[in-house]
Amino acid sequence: MRGVGWQMLSLSLGLVLAILNKVAPQACPAQCSCSGSTVDCHGLALRSVPRNIPRNTERLDLNGNNITRITKTDFAGLRHLRVLQLMENKISTIERGAFQDLKELERLRLNRNHLQLFPELLFLGTAKLYRLDLSENQIQAIPRKAFRGAVDIKNLQLDYNQISCIEDGAFRALRDLEVLTLNNNNITRLSVASFNHMPKLRTFRLHSNNLYCDCHLAWLSDWLRQRPRVGLYTQCMGPSHLRGHNVAEVQKREFVCSGHQSFMAPSCSVLHCPAACTCSNNIVDCRGKGLTEIPTNLPETITEIRLEQNTIKVIPPGAFSPYKKLRRIDLSNNQISELAPDAFQGLRSLNSLVLYGNKITELPKSLFEGLFSLQLLLLNANKINCLRVDAFQDLHNLNLLSLYDNKLQTIAKGTFSPLRAIQTMHLAQNPFICDCHLKWLADYLHTNPIETSGARCTSPRRLANKRIGQIKSKKFRCSAKEQYFIPGTEDYRSKLSGDCFADLACPEKCRCEGTTVDCSNQKLNKIPEHIPQYTAELRLNNNEFTVLEATGIFKKLPQLRKINFSNNKITDIEEGAFEGASGVNEILLTSNRLENVQHKMFKGLESLKTLMLRSNRITCVGNDSFIGLSSVRLLSLYDNQITTVAPGAFDTLHSLSTLNLLANPFNCNCYLAWLGEWLRKKRIVTGNPRCQKPYFLKEIPIQDVAIQDFTCDDGNDDNSCSPLSRCPTECTCLDTVVRCSNKGLKVLPKGIPRDVTELYLDGNQFTLVPKELSNYKHLTLIDLSNNRISTLSNQSFSNMTQLLTLILSYNRLRCIPPRTFDGLKSLRLLSLHGNDISVVPEGAFNDLSALSHLAIGANPLYCDCNMQWLSDWVKSEYKEPGIARCAGPGEMADKLLLTTPSKKFTCQGPVDVNILAKCNPCLSNPCKNDGTCNSDPVDFYRCTCPYGFKGQDCDVPIHACISNPCKHGGTCHLKEGEEDGFWCICADGFEGENCEVNVDDCEDNDCENNSTCVDGINNYTCLCPPEYTGELCEEKLDFCAQDLNPCQHDSKCILTPKGFKCDCTPGYVGEHCDIDFDDCQDNKCKNGAHCTDAVNGYTCICPEGYSGLFCEFSPPMVLPRTSPCDNFDCQNGAQCIVRINEPICQCLPGYQGEKCEKLVSVNFINKESYLQIPSAKVRPQTNITLQIATDEDSGILLYKGDKDHIAVELYRGRVRASYDTGSHPASAIYSVETINDGNFHIVELLALDQSLSLSVDGGNPKIITNLSKQSTLNFDSPLYVGGMPGKSNVASLRQAPGQNGTSFHGCIRNLYINSELQDFQKVPMQTGILPGCEPCHKKVCAHGTCQPSSQAGFTCECQEGWMGPLCDQRTNDPCLGNKCVHGTCLPINAFSYSCKCLEGHGGVLCDEEEDLFNPCQAIKCKHGKCRLSGLGQPYCECSSGYTGDSCDREISCRGERIRDYYQKQQGYAACQTTKKVSRLECRGGCAGGQCCGPLRSKRRKYSFECTDGSSFVDEVEKVVKCGCTRCVS
């Protein structure tokens, strides 16, 4: 094996030399042409940017294609691109970051696309961009940060867009701009001095816009006059008297504003609905959409935004400020931990703010400032630990405040004082410390009992768990034992409690004295999480810190001034570790293990004055080590290992007055020559730092060494600040080669130079490929042989584009993921020798275009058809030296991969699961009991066990109840002391050891009339005989009742002993009188007349010339030349016709009479119309009858009187009549029947002095009798029909709830007043009233308004979204041309439909016949089952607690069946029945002052057993029916 290793090493070194002499060319994308560094893909109808564009491309032509979107990965890695042509595409979207890698981009053309907006900061990475063409798009606005980062732009073209708004400062960074075109847009206003910072501007176009020349644009006139060669033809478009004038020629006095107008700098938020949300009626609904941030650019008119159930963590500054009309914001159930102070600034209309269920720890100062309209504020279920005293300063109208379930320990006095309108407050579930500082809250709650959640004390112990509002004020005291700070500090704590500095608990393991928190000598390796916010000094010295992580802890410590990290083991400080520590002025890092100092370590320490770094291991001070520390006065680098200080290392320390460099081994070579001169000039150094090398300068002060003595002669050229000089202690380094072989390493050693090219890690203990390897982008060789690596990932070798040799031999590899070697386009040698690999997936080596040698021998290769590709691949260029052999299947064993013919690689059956499991260890389902199997890079697989199981394979239960032994919802309980023992508590209706027995509830049932009892679960059902119904079959069916009557066509239903029979009206036959008898079967029509059937008769239609009832009269021999109609005058447009030699007028709709002289029916189509009947028609005793047809719910039918009145109107489809005879409120009656079904109904009204009778369709009359006083009804007032004048005093209609004064919409005919038919022609006819009722008296327009258009015709005025003659087709109706065979097309949306099948048919297109028709298909029972009545009619049998035709209404009062023991008290003994008794308990509520109680009950005898041993038999009253009844006092 050792020989093989040397052979591989020599081979790899040879390959490295060969690869260095040859660079593989990069491929050109398909369809494109490449020449040098130019890639031409124009005019190829591409829909997206092609992949695999060479990384060295400098010019890319993509113009003239069909590209619609630019993603942020399309141009990734093209760092040399200078010219990018994207014009004449269909680009509408460019993702932010799309151009971030184009550092060298100079020219970008995006003109003639479909851009409407582009993200801010889009050009942040294109610092060299000097020409940008965005013309001829659809851009609507230029946001403020549109061109941020592109500071070198010289030519910017934005003409021919739709720009209406340019935010202030949009062009501010473009100081080198020479050409700017804004012509042909929609610009109306510009901010003052928008172009003042462009000194080089030579071409500027602003013409063809909509500039409004008022006082806010006067500056532009001066600006253009000062530059007469730019902005030519810029003209005003308003106001009207300046339209067409050149802006530069308008005098300053002409730029005026009418009234007081303040100019606001335009904000160009592009208004649209976020893709993940829905927007309607000014409501934006983004619930549960997985959002991580607040959507931007929302419509400014929104009034409500719903963002609950997302994963939002931060509310940024001004997040909602643009939406001034917001009334409700819901941010509940997110992960919000950070709120900007001005997040809700300016929302003066906001009345509801919901923030519960987040991770908020603190409310920033002024968070609710200006929210004067806020009424509801929910902050419950957060982690708020303090409240500023002015947190609710402006919430004067707040009604409800919830701080339930937070971390509040105290609240400052006066916090709730501004809440003048507060009605409810929730403070429970907070750990309140009820000392003297909370006394005010108890007094406040005594005075204002508004806290309804039961807030309680947590400490001190004597008050624990007591309600704050019920504790006496004197109990809130601060005794010596209850102080949580040292004596004397309680006033300080109380003083700062309103500023969120009142942290009452000191961190665990720490000591708190005043404002000092001492956590030293506690073996800490992390900063404690909950450090008090008042902390000014934090002591963390003498602990076990190794890395200072960026946790953001210092953002929460605004008073912090000093931090002590001395005497730890700190080797690194993460960037951002001190973020937020802007007030800290002293940091002690003495006696740690820091090896280098970088400015990123101290980011955030803007006020630092003292930095102690003494006694570390620092070897170099770079010229960027202290950038950003301009306030530092004292810097100590005493006792480190500094040999070199880079020139300019201290130049950024502008305030430095003391510098200690003593006790460092300075190497006074040429690299340190500058320091001697610097020390002599500055004179700020403590002591005299001395040279230690070279020998002849040892112990000489650096400032005393002559400049010529700082030399790098004789090999003394070491520079500790050079990255090449670093090397891990476990390794040896030579130039860029690092050798760490055979060191027992398990992790990658720290300190490997970033520019390493060869890294030897062989012979160690690695189990995974170190992920840190991806940081070393210059690697050309990696040797990981002879380790314990068992798996690879798709990211194992990412970013190693220069890698030439990869050695993974002699590990434990079992599987090669398909994309492990992606990106290794330069790899020449790959060694996988000596592993446990059976299959290599096809395509695994696709990116290894430069590979010349593959070592894959000594692996158990499974050479079936899935490995044929590998055999062909190695044969193509002999990339495998003929060592690799197959281990199976069958005859392929021991065959060479290189020489075996490809046709031998075949699949002849299922692959052994052991082979498949190498890449999918969970394939064999090793995890039992629904455990979840996951691949593990070290342990092969790992099982995540469900609750109740444990063990490597989740096969060991933790207790007996895990297997759910209790059936039917029973609850399992463990028996104490028995490992496998359990007992069950059964659900209602079940019994038995395992709740396996369903109790027979029919043993004691109340079913009546020989009905059959069917047992259920804790209930039973009575199956009734055909003639009975009811829950207990106690009601006999009345088949002739209105809702069950099967007899049709006004036939009479007669009850019989066997059921019923129908007595048919003449002309109808059949069991239900449903068949119209054909009277033409035996007709007497003569002379070839046609018989037409009618109800109970027929009509003979005679041939021309014949007449008579049966057409029995022949035509006369000589016909008179005159017509009977010649002298018959028909009125109102009627046509005269001759029937049986007699003239007859054929009336138009609405007219009747012999000559159509009366108008008796009218159609009200305008809701502002009415008819006025003269007062003489109505007398004190009046009978009014009329017929009505409508489909509306409300409207006035009749009205007479003023203060005292008679009024008849539609109310929710019923007729409401009110008669005011002087009592208040007026009396009213309602019809039982609803009449808004489109059919005609007869309404009869009879008024007799102080009584009023109402009858509908001849039903039983409803009567009002009011004898309170003599009627004052004014009979001289007219009678209004169908409406009334708007100026009338509609007293009755205003007093009654739910009514309105709208006019009637529908048809009225045959109006009789005192048996006199009214002629509407004699009444003034208003617009909106048409004669006749036929065309529109029924609802013929499905989604629109019917308008009569001719004698019998009509037109439909369709609602928005509907079309067609009857307004029954949707716009863009998908049902046009539908394929429903036996059914009706129902649109789903604008593009799809479904078929509703007719009875007896089914299938998607209703093209399949169903064998059996089920009447229950026609109805849906929401909470119940469909049953068939004795007549075969379907009906819903509702479940318990529900009612309604579809069982969709819950019964408020209902009987719930229980099965339990009856109990009685017999003297001093308690007695109960010997068995459980099934009965009803009445539960629920009733309206109208009634109570839910028993309606029917029975008495039964039961045996009782008592606790004293006696027994007896007694009667018990059992409730069998519940309902609403009079309450029993």
Sequence and secondary structure as in RCSB ss.txt:
>XXXX:A:sequence
MRGVGWQMLSLSLGLVLAILNKVAPQACPAQCSCSGSTVDCHGLALRSVPRNIPRNTERLDLNGNNITRITKTDF
AGLRHLRVLQLMENKISTIERGAFQDLKELERLRLNRNHLQLFPELLFLGTAKLYRLDLSENQIQAIPRKAFRGA
VDIKNLQLDYNQISCIEDGAFRALRDLEVLTLNNNNITRLSVASFNHMPKLRTFRLHSNNLYCDCHLAWLSDWLR
QRPRVGLYTQCMGPSHLRGHNVAEVQKREFVCSGHQSFMAPSCSVLHCPAACTCSNNIVDCRGKGLTEIPTNLPE
TITEIRLEQNTIKVIPPGAFSPYKKLRRIDLSNNQISELAPDAFQGLRSLNSLVLYGNKITELPKSLFEGLFSLQ
LLLLNANKINCLRVDAFQDLHNLNLLSLYDNKLQTIAKGTFSPLRAIQTMHLAQNPFICDCHLKWLADYLHTNPI
ETSGARCTSPRRLANKRIGQIKSKKFRCSAKEQYFIPGTEDYRSKLSGDCFADLACPEKCRCEGTTVDCSNQKLN
KIPEHIPQYTAELRLNNNEFTVLEATGIFKKLPQLRKINFSNNKITDIEEGAFEGASGVNEILLTSNRLENVQHK
MFKGLESLKTLMLRSNRITCVGNDSFIGLSSVRLLSLYDNQITTVAPGAFDTLHSLSTLNLLANPFNCNCYLAWL
GEWLRKKRIVTGNPRCQKPYFLKEIPIQDVAIQDFTCDDGNDDNSCSPLSRCPTECTCLDTVVRCSNKGLKVLPK
GIPRDVTELYLDGNQFTLVPKELSNYKHLTLIDLSNNRISTLSNQSFSNMTQLLTLILSYNRLRCIPPRTFDGLK
SLRLLSLHGNDISVVPEGAFNDLSALSHLAIGANPLYCDCNMQWLSDWVKSEYKEPGIARCAGPGEMADKLLLTT
PSKKFTCQGPVDVNILAKCNPCLSNPCKNDGTCNSDPVDFYRCTCPYGFKGQDCDVPIHACISNPCKHGGTCHLK
EGEEDGFWCICADGFEGENCEVNVDDCEDNDCENNSTCVDGINNYTCLCPPEYTGELCEEKLDFCAQDLNPCQHD
SKCILTPKGFKCDCTPGYVGEHCDIDFDDCQDNKCKNGAHCTDAVNGYTCICPEGYSGLFCEFSPPMVLPRTSPC
DNFDCQNGAQCIVRINEPICQCLPGYQGEKCEKLVSVNFINKESYLQIPSAKVRPQTNITLQIATDEDSGILLYK
GDKDHIAVELYRGRVRASYDTGSHPASAIYSVETINDGNFHIVELLALDQSLSLSVDGGNPKIITNLSKQSTLNF
DSPLYVGGMPGKSNVASLRQAPGQNGTSFHGCIRNLYINSELQDFQKVPMQTGILPGCEPCHKKVCAHGTCQPSS
QAGFTCECQEGWMGPLCDQRTNDPCLGNKCVHGTCLPINAFSYSCKCLEGHGGVLCDEEEDLFNPCQAIKCKHGK
CRLSGLGQPYCECSSGYTGDSCDREISCRGERIRDYYQKQQGYAACQTTKKVSRLECRGGCAGGQCCGPLRSKRR
KYSFECTDGSSFVDEVEKVVKCGCTRCVS
>XXXX:A:secstr
 HHHHHHHHHHHHHHHHHHHT        TT EEETTEEE TTS  SS  S   TT  EEE  SS   EE TTTT
TT TT  EEE  SS   EE TTTTTT TT  EEE  SS  S   TTTTTT TT  EEE  SS   EE TTTTTT 
TT  EEE  SS   EE TTTTTT TT  EEE  SS      TTTTTT TT  EEE  SS  B SGGGHHHHHHHH
T TTSSTT B  BSGGGTT BGGGS GGG   SSS              TTSEEETTEEE TTS  SS   S  T
T  EEE  SS   EE TTSSTT TT  EEE  SS   EE TTTTTT TT  EEE  SS   B  TTTTTT TT  
EEE  SS   B  TTTTTT TT  EEE  SS      TTTTTT TT  EEE  SS EE SGGGHHHHHHHHHS  
B S  BEEESGGGTT BGGGS GGG    GGG SS TT HHHHHHHGGGT    S  TT EEETTEEE  SS  S
S  S   TT SEEE  SS   EE    GGGG TT  EEE  SS   EE TTTTTT TT  EEE  S    B  GG
GGTT TT  EEE  SS   EE TTTTTT TT  EEE  SS   EE TTTTTT TT  EEE  S  EE SGGGHHH
HHHHHHH  EES  BEEESGGGTT BGGGS GGG    TT    TTSGGG   TTSEEETTEEE TTS  SS  T
T  TT  EEE  SS  SS  GGGGG TT  EEE  SS      TTTTTT TT  EEE  SS      TTTTTT T
T  EEE  SS      TTTTTT TT  EEE  SS EE SGGGHHHHHHHHHHT S S  BEEESGGGTT BTTTS
 GGG    S   HHHHTTT GGGG    TT EEEEETTTEEEEE  TTEESTTS EESSGGGG  S TT EEEE 
TT TT EEEE  TTEESTTS EE  GGGG    TT EEEE SS EEEE  TTEESTTS EE  TTSTTT    TT
 EEEEETTEEEEE  TTEESTTS EE  GGGG    TT EEEEETTEEEEE  TT BSTTS B   SS  SS GG
GG    TT EEEEETTEEEEE  TTEESTTS EE EEEE STT  EEE GGG  SEEEEEEEEE   S EEEEEE
ESSSEEEEEEETTEEEEEE SS SS EEEEEEEE  SSS EEEEEEEETTEEEEEETT   EEEE  SS     T
TS EEES   TTS  HHHHHSTT    B  EEEEEEEETTEE  GGGS   TTEEE STTTSS   TTEEEEE S
SS EEEEE TTEESTTS EETT TTTT   SSEEEEESSSS EEEEE TTEESTTS EE SS  GGGG   TTEE
EEE TTS EEEEE TTEESTTS EE SEEEEEEEE  EEEETTEEEEESS EEEEEEEE  STT EEEEEEEEEE
EEEEEETTS EEEEEEEEEEEEEEE    
